[in-house]
């Protein structure tokens, strides 16, 4: 999969969502896990329709796939980003996650970076510590609640 194809596919999904009467098209968030975490970060760099992003253990953010690395495009991010990973993950490593956090800060992007303790890559799959999974859910949903203000569907219509 090339980054240009991923971007095109995601933009098609966003356009479809925005065409749905039950979707608040100006309040689109994205979250991804592993490769999807990288896609979430990539889309935050390329789509002004994304209003908030969550990157869970998104390995490969520092590497491009037929284009610049998402990391290299951090300056283009115009939405809040939360990055959630684990201290025992190797892809991305905690050092890579801290590097992403430093780049977000350097570019003035509203963000949080959380490196959780000792559960390893893929911890949200439910096979690891339930306490850590609950903490990650709380961080994620709290971030979206804070930065993607929700309005009841059909309100004011």
C-alpha positions in Angstrom: 0.0 0.0 0.0 1.4 3.4 -0.9 0.6 6.5 1.1 -1.0 8.2 -1.9 -3.4 5.3 -2.3 -4.2 5.2 1.5 -4.9 9.0 1.4 -7.2 8.6 -1.6 -9.0 5.7 0.0 -9.5 7.5 3.3 -10.6 10.7 1.6 -13.2 8.6 -0.2 -14.4 7.2 3.1 -14.6 10.7 4.6 -16.6 12.0 1.6 -19.0 9.1 1.9 -19.4 9.8 5.6 -20.0 13.5 5.0 -22.8 12.6 2.6 -24.7 10.7 5.2 -27.5 12.7 6.9 -26.8 11.0 10.3 -23.2 12.1 10.3 -22.0 15.5 11.5 -19.6 15.9 8.5 -17.7 18.8 10.1 -16.8 16.6 13.1 -14.8 13.7 11.7 -12.2 12.0 13.9 -9.9 9.2 13.1 -8.3 6.5 15.2 -6.1 3.6 14.2 -4.1 0.8 15.7 -0.7 -0.4 14.5 -0.7 0.3 10.7 -4.0 2.1 11.3 -2.3 4.3 13.9 0.2 5.4 11.2 -2.7 6.0 8.8 -4.4 8.1 11.5 -1.3 10.3 11.8 -0.9 10.4 8.0 -4.5 11.6 7.5 -4.0 14.2 10.2 -1.2 15.6 8.1 -3.2 15.6 4.8 -6.9 16.1 5.4 -8.4 19.3 6.8 -11.6 17.3 7.3 -10.0 15.4 10.2 -10.7 17.3 13.4 -9.1 15.0 15.9 -6.7 12.0 15.6 -5.7 9.0 17.8 -2.6 7.0 16.9 -2.3 3.8 18.9 1.2 2.2 18.5 1.5 3.4 14.9 4.7 2.0 13.7 6.3 3.4 10.6 5.4 7.0 11.1 9.0 8.0 10.5 9.0 6.2 7.1 7.4 7.2 3.9 5.6 4.8 1.5 6.0 6.3 -2.0 6.0 9.8 -0.5 7.3 11.7 2.5 7.0 10.2 5.9 4.0 11.3 8.0 6.5 12.5 10.6 8.0 14.8 7.9 4.6 16.4 7.4 3.8 17.1 11.0 3.8 20.8 10.4 0.7 20.3 8.3 -1.4 18.9 11.1 -4.3 21.2 12.1 -6.1 19.0 14.6 -5.4 17.7 18.1 -3.5 14.4 18.1 -3.2 11.8 20.9 -0.5 9.1 20.7 -0.8 6.1 22.9 1.8 3.3 23.0 3.7 1.1 25.4 7.1 1.2 26.9 7.9 -2.4 25.7 6.8 -1.8 22.1 9.5 -2.2 19.5 7.6 -0.8 16.5 7.4 2.0 17.3 9.9 2.2 20.1 9.4 4.5 23.0 12.2 6.6 21.6 10.4 6.9 18.3 7.1 7.9 20.1 9.0 10.5 22.1 10.5 11.8 18.8 7.0 12.1 17.4 5.8 13.9 20.5 8.7 16.4 20.3 7.9 17.1 16.7 4.3 17.7 17.5 5.4 20.1 20.2 7.9 21.8 17.9 5.2 22.5 15.4 2.7 23.7 17.9 0.2 20.9 17.5 -2.2 20.3 20.4 -1.2 16.8 21.5 -0.7 14.3 24.2 1.7 11.4 24.2 1.2 8.4 26.6 3.7 5.6 26.9 1.9 3.0 29.1 3.7 0.4 31.2 4.6 -3.1 30.2 1.9 -4.5 28.0 3.5 -4.6 24.6 2.4 -3.9 21.1 -1.3 -4.5 20.3 -2.4 -4.2 23.9 -5.9 -2.9 22.9 -6.7 -6.4 21.5 -7.9 -7.4 25.0 -5.3 -10.0 25.7 -3.3 -7.9 28.1 -3.9 -5.9 31.2 -7.5 -4.8 31.5 -6.5 -1.9 33.7 -4.2 -0.6 30.9 -6.9 -1.1 28.3 -9.4 0.8 30.4 -6.9 3.6 30.9 -6.3 3.8 27.1 -10.0 3.8 26.4 -10.4 6.6 28.9 -7.6 8.6 27.4 -8.9 8.1 23.9 -12.5 8.9 24.5 -11.6 11.8 26.8 -9.5 13.3 24.0 -12.3 12.9 21.5 -14.8 14.4 23.9 -12.6 17.3 24.6 -11.6 18.1 21.0 -14.5 16.8 18.9 -17.4 18.4 20.7 -20.4 16.2 20.2 -23.9 17.3 19.3 -26.8 15.0 19.4 -27.7 13.7 15.9 -30.6 15.8 14.6 -30.2 18.6 17.1 -31.4 21.9 15.8 -32.7 20.3 12.6 
